[in-house]
Amino acid sequence: MAKRIRHSVSKLAGASSQACWNEVFAETLDYRQNKSFNYLIDRTLYRPREIIQFCTDAVEEARKERLEPPINYGVITRAENRYSEERAKDIAAEYRFQYPGLMSIFDVFRGRQYSMTKDELELICLGISTGEYGIAKEASAWAVNQDPELMIDVLWRIGFLRAQAVGGIKATRRSGSSYVGPHQISNLNLRNVPRFQVHPMFRSFLGMKEARETPADTTTS
């Protein structure tokens, strides 16, 4: 991103990466005092094209609203609506052969709280498995009569879910969150996970609600 900013703003040709970022985005957002870089990165699966897309969407939103940088939380969240929808569709398309109809599975979570216990998540997956929710016909082939634990594993491995890791896993220390996805750690035993979250990348599109705070549900984003 710094290289792209230097290319676009000639006066920053010799500036540090942090200086380039701060020229475009407020270093600290007026939302829980989050670092803007962390906020955007948390809404990716650590793929370069995702952070590029999110940043580009935010810059375009600021231009549309005729707002000068540095870009703050309000502009970012308005850009996030479009970004979140596009990424959900892209993930569904990416896995369309292994797991067709994923968008209808995602939609089951619409309007819910994004953080939940394993029991709550299993209940949702059981409802999908038994046909309680109106999922797409093409999703029925792999989702109906599916073991809820296997469905949780699928949703985690495609990046839709993050799992609460305990025991000092390095990825949690690096990210500052106790919730991790497969792009952070690939060998997590999901059977021992007490809580899950829908990944922040999907929440805006699905209109998900702030989680209830519980002692076990710390450091969410």
Secondary structure, 3 states (H helix, E strand, C coil): CHHHHHHHCHHHCCCCHHHHHHHHECCECCCCCCEHHHHHHHCCCCCHHHHHHHHHHHHHHHHHCCCCCCECHHHHHHHHHHHHHHHHHHHHHHCCCCCCCHHHHHHCCCCCECEEEHHHHHHHHHHHHCCCCCCCHHHHHHHCCCCHHHHHHHHHHCCCEEEECCCCCHHHHHHCCCEECCCCCCCCCHHHCCEEEECHHHHHHHCCECCCCCCCCCCCC
